[in-house]
Amino acid sequence: MIAALLAALTLAPGAQSSLTISSWIDSGIDQLTDFRFLPDGRTVITLKTGEVMVRLANGSLVQAGSFPVDDSSEKGLLGVEVHPQFATNHLLFVYYSESDATGGTDVDRHRVASAALGDANVLGEPTILLRGLRGPANHNGGSLAIGPDGKLYVGVGDTGCNSGKPPPPPDSNITNYTGTCLTTANGKILRINLDGSIPADNPLVGQMVPACDPDACTPAPDTNDLTGTPRTEIWAWGVRNPWRFSFDPRTGFLWLGDVGEVTYEEVDIVAKGQHYGWPYREGGVGDAVNVCRALGPGGNGADCVDPRYYCKHGAATSTLDGNCTAITGGVFVDSPSWPDAFRGLYYFGDSSNEVAWTLPPNAARDGFAGPRADFASGLPSPVRFLVGPDGNLYIGNFGGSIAVVAPLPADAGAADAGSSDAGAADAGTGPTGSGGCSCSTAGGAFLPAALAGLWLVLRRRRRT
């Protein structure tokens, strides 16, 4: 069945004359959530059900270990990243949902840990670096990336509480303020040192914030009560379900795909101490941007930051792209071996609609200068885009495969080191940048029977 699914992989007509798409791994990795290339030629792959798989340089696949996870709804083993000094310390970072049997609770479900993966492909015991991340349902996030500053960035979702009617006012009925409550780490982008300690220059270190209940979806932060003790791991806030981010190796900007509720999907550039609008704004729509000004440290802050790109659920309009359901953030491909027309573009996708798109950046590479273009279809729920050590684009699919896009032989040049999506502090030759998955029932028809129900559960991630 996976073979039938992979046979549907198709590049858009404009790409077929210079690129090709094919299967790189097509078995043994059902419910793939993330993967990374290692500097020694291996590839590490995480599965939602807790297994850590390793593809060896000769193409064979082995299981290195597993984590005891709660994999109900969108929970599970959700993300992996490679330590910049992997060649000497063999450390990986993982984001996972602790199982009830081993002490997981809704208010302390998600963990970030480090663990060694030795040459014998056996995963060592984990060391917990970050905990206290709520996880009663979905919108779990799970993205990990090493930044150009050598810090570990973590994307955490807002726990599955939805927020009533979509913006704009007066129809809004906000029932989930998690993303804007600074006493909880949920609905945030976090930043920690590689040993789990808090960087002294994080924006909430030494600050007090508007008080709110860290263990509930409501009430709203009280801007008249500045006695709240923040989670100092927080780097940026006001996100809903950060589902895949990556550092642009040229600019150092952190590009995020944030999954919307019932109206819009976003691509954001994440910056220190900024509020990205949720739940007051979604896409470029909602309350006035100045609503965020009182929601920062000490009751201060700046305007809400709007996305660099957003698209709507349903049909497109004359001014806004459509066909968006559950965005998967992507990467830039700058590989010299790629044809000019496809080099330097931002590649991203939609895990529910099983497609990949491109956007052309502006000259400063801090926004986009042209329309979205179709790139690939038939992807069995894309959940990770990476640039490989050969400079080609690899797309990991929840349906149990990894596809590779490469130049046709006539256009291919010498293999290059590619452009890691993790910035200057990369682990080496492979891209090591940096949850949930909304999956279509149409895609589910191709999956093994054991996964069919899971596709239906994950398809509801925007609404439940």
C-alpha positions as CSV (number, residue, x, y, z in Angstrom):
1,M,0.0,0.0,0.0
2,I,2.9,2.4,0.7
3,A,4.2,1.6,-2.7
4,A,0.9,2.6,-4.2
5,L,1.0,5.8,-2.2
6,L,4.5,6.7,-3.3
7,A,3.5,6.1,-6.9
8,A,1.3,9.1,-6.6
9,L,4.3,11.4,-5.9
10,T,4.2,14.1,-8.6
11,L,6.1,17.3,-9.2
12,A,4.2,20.3,-10.6
13,P,4.5,20.6,-14.4
14,G,7.0,23.5,-14.2
15,A,9.4,21.4,-12.1
16,Q,9.3,18.2,-14.1
17,S,11.7,19.5,-16.8
18,S,14.6,20.0,-14.4
19,L,13.8,18.0,-11.1
20,T,12.8,14.6,-10.2
21,I,11.1,13.2,-7.1
22,S,11.5,9.6,-5.8
23,S,11.3,7.5,-2.7
24,W,14.4,7.4,-0.4
25,I,12.8,5.3,2.4
26,D,9.5,3.6,1.9
27,S,9.1,1.0,4.7
28,G,9.7,0.5,8.4
29,I,9.0,4.1,9.4
30,D,5.2,4.3,9.7
31,Q,4.0,7.4,11.6
32,L,7.3,9.2,11.0
33,T,7.3,12.5,12.9
34,D,10.9,13.8,12.3
35,F,14.3,12.9,11.0
36,R,17.9,14.3,10.9
37,F,21.0,13.5,9.0
38,L,24.1,12.7,11.1
39,P,27.6,13.8,10.1
40,D,28.8,10.1,9.8
41,G,26.3,9.2,7.0
42,R,23.6,7.8,9.2
43,T,20.0,9.2,9.5
44,V,18.0,9.2,12.7
45,I,14.2,9.0,12.4
46,T,11.6,9.4,15.1
47,L,8.2,7.6,15.0
48,K,5.1,8.8,16.9
49,T,4.8,5.5,18.7
50,G,8.2,6.1,20.5
51,E,10.7,4.3,18.3
52,V,14.0,5.8,17.3
53,M,15.1,4.3,14.0
54,V,18.5,4.7,12.3
55,R,19.1,4.4,8.5
56,L,22.7,3.3,8.1
57,A,25.0,4.5,5.4
58,N,24.4,1.3,3.4
59,G,20.6,1.9,3.4
60,S,19.6,-0.6,6.0
61,L,17.2,0.3,8.8
62,V,17.7,-0.6,12.5
63,Q,15.9,0.4,15.7
64,A,18.2,2.1,18.1
65,G,15.7,2.3,21.1
66,S,12.4,3.8,22.1
67,F,10.7,6.1,24.5
68,P,7.7,5.2,26.7
69,V,5.2,7.6,25.2
70,D,1.6,8.6,25.4
71,D,0.8,8.5,21.6
72,S,-3.0,9.2,21.9
73,S,-4.3,12.1,19.8
74,E,-1.3,14.1,18.5
75,K,1.0,13.1,21.3
76,G,4.1,10.8,21.0
77,L,7.7,11.1,20.1
78,L,7.4,14.3,18.1
79,G,10.9,15.8,17.3
80,V,14.6,15.2,17.1
81,E,17.7,17.4,16.8
82,V,21.4,16.8,16.7
83,H,24.0,18.3,19.1
84,P,26.5,20.5,17.3
85,Q,29.3,18.3,18.7
86,F,27.7,15.0,17.8
87,A,30.9,13.7,16.3
88,T,32.5,13.7,19.7
89,N,29.6,13.4,22.2
90,H,27.0,11.5,20.1
91,L,24.1,13.4,21.7
92,L,20.6,13.8,20.2
93,F,17.8,16.0,21.6
94,V,14.2,14.6,21.5
95,Y,10.8,16.0,22.3
96,Y,8.3,13.4,23.5
97,S,5.0,12.9,25.5
98,E,5.7,10.9,28.6
99,S,3.3,8.0,29.2
100,D,1.0,7.7,32.1
101,A,2.8,4.5,33.2
102,T,6.0,6.3,33.7
103,G,4.7,9.4,35.4
104,G,3.3,11.6,32.7
105,T,0.4,13.9,33.7
106,D,-1.5,16.4,31.7
107,V,0.3,19.3,33.4
108,D,3.7,17.7,32.9
109,R,3.3,15.6,29.8
110,H,5.9,16.8,27.3
111,R,9.6,16.5,27.9
112,V,12.8,17.6,26.1
113,A,15.7,15.2,26.7
114,S,19.2,14.5,25.5
115,A,20.4,10.9,24.8
116,A,23.5,9.4,23.3
117,L,23.4,7.4,20.1
118,G,26.7,5.5,19.8
119,D,28.3,3.9,16.8
120,A,26.6,0.6,17.7
121,N,23.2,2.3,17.0
122,V,22.0,1.8,20.6
123,L,20.3,4.8,22.3
124,G,21.4,5.6,25.8
125,E,19.3,6.6,28.8
126,P,17.8,10.1,28.4
127,T,18.6,13.1,30.5
128,I,15.6,15.4,31.0
129,L,16.4,19.0,30.1
130,L,12.9,20.6,30.0
131,R,9.6,19.6,31.5
132,G,6.4,21.1,32.9
133,L,4.9,21.3,29.4
134,R,1.2,20.7,29.4
135,G,-0.2,18.0,27.1
136,P,-3.8,17.0,27.7
137,A,-4.8,16.7,24.0
138,N,-3.4,18.0,20.8
139,H,-1.7,21.2,19.4
140,N,1.5,19.7,21.0
141,G,4.2,21.3,18.8
142,G,7.4,19.3,19.1
143,S,9.8,21.2,16.8
144,L,13.5,21.4,17.8
145,A,16.3,23.4,16.2
146,I,19.8,24.5,17.1
147,G,20.2,28.2,16.4
148,P,23.2,30.2,15.0
149,D,23.8,31.1,18.7
150,G,24.3,27.5,19.7
151,K,21.0,27.4,21.7
152,L,18.2,24.9,21.5
153,Y,14.9,26.3,20.3
154,V,11.7,24.4,21.2
155,G,8.2,24.8,19.7
156,V,5.4,24.1,22.2
157,G,1.7,24.1,21.3
158,D,-1.2,25.5,23.2
159,T,-2.5,22.1,24.4
160,G,-5.6,21.6,22.3
161,C,-8.0,24.1,23.9
162,N,-9.6,25.9,21.0
163,S,-10.6,29.5,21.1
164,G,-14.2,29.8,20.1
165,K,-15.2,31.6,16.9
166,P,-12.4,32.7,14.7
167,P,-11.4,36.4,14.5
168,P,-12.1,39.1,13.5
169,P,-14.2,40.9,16.2
170,P,-17.1,41.2,17.1
171,D,-17.6,37.5,16.3
172,S,-14.6,36.4,18.4
173,N,-15.3,34.5,21.5
174,I,-11.8,33.7,23.0
175,T,-11.8,30.7,25.3
176,N,-8.1,29.9,25.3
177,Y,-5.4,32.4,26.4
178,T,-2.6,29.9,26.8
179,G,-0.5,31.4,24.0
180,T,-0.5,34.8,25.7
181,C,-0.1,33.6,29.3
182,L,3.6,34.0,30.2
183,T,3.4,31.9,33.3
184,T,3.1,28.8,31.1
185,A,5.5,27.5,28.5
186,N,2.7,26.3,26.2
187,G,1.9,28.2,23.1
188,K,5.5,29.5,23.0
189,I,8.8,29.3,21.3
190,L,11.4,28.4,24.0
191,R,15.2,28.8,24.1
192,I,17.5,26.9,26.4
193,N,21.2,26.1,26.7
194,L,22.2,22.7,25.5
195,D,22.5,21.5,29.1
196,G,18.9,22.6,29.9
197,S,19.9,25.8,31.7
198,I,18.3,29.1,31.0
199,P,20.2,31.7,28.9
200,A,20.7,34.9,30.8
201,D,19.6,37.0,27.8
202,N,16.2,35.4,27.4
203,P,13.6,38.1,27.4
204,L,11.7,37.2,30.6
205,V,14.7,36.6,32.9
206,G,14.4,38.8,36.0
207,Q,10.9,40.1,34.9
208,M,7.4,39.9,36.3
209,V,4.5,39.5,34.0
210,P,0.7,39.8,33.9
211,A,-0.8,37.2,36.2
212,C,-2.7,34.2,34.8
213,D,-3.4,30.6,35.6
214,P,-0.7,28.4,34.0
215,D,-2.8,25.3,34.2
216,A,-6.0,26.4,32.5
217,C,-7.0,27.7,29.1
218,T,-8.7,30.7,30.7
219,P,-8.8,33.3,32.1
220,A,-7.0,36.0,30.2
221,P,-3.8,37.6,31.6
222,D,-4.6,40.3,34.1
223,T,-2.7,43.4,32.9
224,N,-3.5,45.1,36.2
225,D,-1.7,42.4,38.2
226,L,2.0,42.2,37.4
227,T,2.8,39.6,40.0
228,G,3.0,36.6,37.6
229,T,6.3,34.6,37.6
230,P,7.2,33.8,34.0
231,R,8.6,30.6,32.5
232,T,12.0,32.1,31.7
233,E,12.6,29.5,28.9
234,I,10.3,31.6,26.8
235,W,11.8,33.3,23.8
236,A,8.6,34.4,21.9
237,W,4.9,33.9,22.5
238,G,1.4,34.1,21.0
239,V,1.6,31.0,18.8
240,R,-1.0,28.2,18.5
241,N,0.7,25.1,17.2
242,P,4.2,25.7,16.0
243,W,4.6,22.8,13.6
244,R,8.1,22.8,12.2
245,F,10.6,25.7,12.1
246,S,14.1,26.1,10.6
247,F,16.9,28.7,10.7
248,D,17.8,30.3,7.4
249,P,21.5,29.7,7.1
250,R,22.0,33.0,5.2
251,T,20.1,35.4,7.5
252,G,19.8,33.5,10.8
253,F,16.1,34.1,10.8
254,L,13.9,31.5,12.4
255,W,11.0,30.6,10.0
256,L,8.0,29.0,11.6
257,G,4.9,27.3,10.3
258,D,2.0,27.9,12.8
259,V,-1.1,25.9,12.4
260,G,-4.3,27.9,12.6
261,E,-7.7,27.1,14.0
262,V,-10.5,27.5,11.5
263,T,-9.5,30.4,9.3
264,Y,-5.8,30.8,8.4
265,E,-2.3,29.1,8.4
266,E,0.8,31.2,9.0
267,V,4.5,31.5,8.1
268,D,6.3,33.7,10.7
269,I,9.8,34.9,11.4
270,V,10.3,34.4,15.1
271,A,12.2,37.1,17.0
272,K,13.1,37.6,20.7
273,G,10.4,38.9,23.0
274,Q,7.7,39.2,20.4
275,H,4.0,38.4,20.5
276,Y,2.7,36.6,17.4
277,G,-1.0,37.5,18.0
278,W,-2.7,34.3,19.0
279,P,-5.5,34.2,20.2
280,Y,-6.2,37.8,19.4
281,R,-5.1,37.5,15.8
282,E,-4.9,34.7,13.3
283,G,-3.2,35.4,9.9
284,G,-3.3,39.1,9.4
285,V,-6.9,39.3,10.9
286,G,-8.4,40.0,14.3
287,D,-8.1,42.5,17.0
288,A,-6.0,45.6,16.5
289,V,-2.3,44.9,16.6
290,N,-1.9,47.1,19.7
291,V,-3.8,44.6,21.8
292,C,-0.4,42.9,22.4
293,R,1.3,46.0,23.9
294,A,0.3,45.3,27.5
295,L,1.1,41.6,27.4
296,G,4.8,41.5,27.7
297,P,7.3,41.7,30.7
298,G,6.3,44.3,33.2
299,G,3.0,44.8,31.4
300,N,4.8,46.2,28.4
301,G,5.4,45.0,24.9
302,A,5.1,45.9,21.2
303,D,2.4,45.4,18.7
304,C,1.4,41.9,17.7
305,V,3.7,40.6,14.9
306,D,1.8,39.6,11.8
307,P,2.9,36.6,9.6
308,R,5.2,37.0,6.6
309,Y,2.7,34.8,4.7
310,Y,-0.7,33.4,5.4
311,C,-3.3,31.5,3.5
312,K,-6.9,30.6,4.2
313,H,-8.9,27.4,4.6
314,G,-11.1,26.7,1.7
315,A,-11.1,28.4,-1.7
316,A,-8.7,31.1,-2.6
317,T,-9.8,34.7,-3.1
318,S,-8.5,37.3,-5.5
319,T,-6.0,38.4,-2.9
320,L,-5.3,35.4,-0.7
321,D,-4.2,31.8,-1.4
322,G,-6.5,29.0,-0.3
323,N,-6.3,25.2,0.0
324,C,-4.6,25.5,3.4
325,T,-5.5,23.2,6.3
326,A,-2.5,22.2,8.4
327,I,0.8,24.0,7.5
328,T,4.2,22.3,7.8
329,G,7.0,24.8,8.0
330,G,9.8,24.4,5.6
331,V,13.3,25.3,4.5
332,F,15.2,27.3,1.9
333,V,17.1,25.3,-0.8
334,D,20.3,27.2,-1.9
335,S,22.2,24.2,-3.3
336,P,24.5,25.2,-6.3
337,S,23.6,21.9,-8.1
338,W,19.9,23.0,-8.3
339,P,18.6,24.7,-11.4
340,D,18.4,28.5,-11.1
341,A,14.6,28.6,-11.2
342,F,14.3,26.5,-8.1
343,R,17.3,27.7,-6.1
344,G,16.7,30.1,-3.2
345,L,13.0,29.4,-2.7
346,Y,11.2,28.6,0.5
347,Y,9.8,25.0,0.4
348,F,6.9,24.2,2.7
349,G,3.7,22.2,2.7
350,D,0.4,21.1,4.1
351,S,0.2,17.8,5.9
352,S,-3.5,17.4,5.4
353,N,-3.7,18.3,1.8
354,E,-0.5,16.2,1.0
355,V,1.2,19.0,-1.0
356,A,4.3,21.0,-1.1
357,W,4.6,24.6,-2.3
358,T,7.3,27.2,-2.9
359,L,7.5,30.9,-2.1
360,P,10.1,33.3,-3.5
361,P,11.8,35.5,-0.9
362,N,12.5,39.2,-1.2
363,A,16.0,40.5,-1.5
364,A,16.5,40.8,2.3
365,R,15.0,37.3,2.8
366,D,12.8,38.6,5.5
367,G,9.5,38.2,3.6
368,F,8.2,37.0,0.2
369,A,8.3,38.8,-3.1
370,G,5.9,36.7,-5.2
371,P,3.0,34.3,-5.3
372,R,2.9,30.8,-3.9
373,A,3.5,28.1,-6.5
374,D,2.6,24.4,-6.5
375,F,5.6,22.2,-6.2
376,A,4.6,18.6,-5.4
377,S,1.5,16.5,-4.7
378,G,0.8,13.0,-3.5
379,L,2.9,13.4,-0.4
380,P,1.5,11.1,2.3
381,S,1.2,13.8,5.0
382,P,4.5,15.8,4.9
383,V,5.7,16.6,8.4
384,R,9.4,17.6,7.8
385,F,11.4,19.4,5.1
386,L,15.2,19.1,5.2
387,V,18.1,19.9,2.9
388,G,20.4,16.8,2.8
389,P,24.1,16.5,2.8
390,D,23.9,16.2,-1.0
391,G,22.1,19.5,-1.3
392,N,18.8,17.9,-2.3
393,L,15.4,18.4,-0.7
394,Y,14.1,15.6,1.6
395,I,10.5,15.4,2.7
396,G,9.5,13.2,5.6
397,N,5.9,11.9,5.5
398,F,3.8,10.7,8.4
399,G,2.5,8.0,6.2
400,G,5.8,6.2,6.5
401,S,8.2,7.4,3.9
402,I,10.9,10.0,3.0
403,A,10.9,11.4,-0.5
404,V,13.9,13.1,-2.2
405,V,13.8,15.8,-4.8
406,A,16.9,16.2,-6.9
407,P,18.0,17.8,-10.2
408,L,17.6,15.6,-13.3
409,P,21.0,14.4,-14.5
410,A,21.3,17.0,-17.2
411,D,21.1,19.7,-14.5
412,A,23.0,18.1,-11.7
413,G,26.4,19.4,-10.7
414,A,28.9,18.2,-8.2
415,A,27.5,17.1,-4.9
416,D,27.6,19.9,-2.3
417,A,27.3,20.1,1.4
418,G,23.9,21.7,1.2
419,S,22.5,24.4,3.5
420,S,21.6,23.1,6.9
421,D,18.4,24.4,8.3
422,A,19.9,24.9,11.7
423,G,22.2,27.9,11.1
424,A,25.8,28.2,11.9
425,A,25.8,25.9,14.9
426,D,25.0,22.9,12.7
427,A,26.0,19.4,13.6
428,G,28.1,18.9,10.4
429,T,27.4,17.7,6.9
430,G,23.7,17.0,7.4
431,P,20.9,19.5,8.0
432,T,20.1,19.6,11.7
433,G,17.5,22.2,12.0
434,S,14.5,22.0,13.1
435,G,3.4,18.9,16.4
436,G,0.9,17.3,15.2
437,C,-0.5,16.2,11.9
438,S,-3.8,17.0,10.2
439,C,-4.2,14.2,7.7
440,S,-6.8,13.8,5.1
441,T,-9.1,10.8,4.9
442,A,-8.2,10.5,1.3
443,G,-4.6,10.0,2.2
444,G,-5.6,7.6,4.9
445,A,-7.1,5.3,2.3
446,F,-3.6,4.4,1.2
447,L,-2.3,3.6,4.7
448,P,-2.2,0.2,6.5
449,A,-5.4,-0.5,8.3
450,A,-3.8,0.1,11.7
451,L,-3.2,3.7,10.8
452,A,-6.5,4.6,9.3
453,G,-8.2,5.6,12.5
454,L,-5.2,7.7,13.5
455,W,-5.5,9.7,10.2
456,L,-9.0,10.6,11.2
457,V,-8.0,11.7,14.7
458,L,-5.2,13.9,13.5
459,R,-7.3,15.4,10.8
460,R,-9.3,17.1,13.5
461,R,-6.3,19.0,15.0
462,R,-7.5,22.4,13.9
463,R,-10.9,22.0,15.5
464,T,-10.5,19.9,18.7
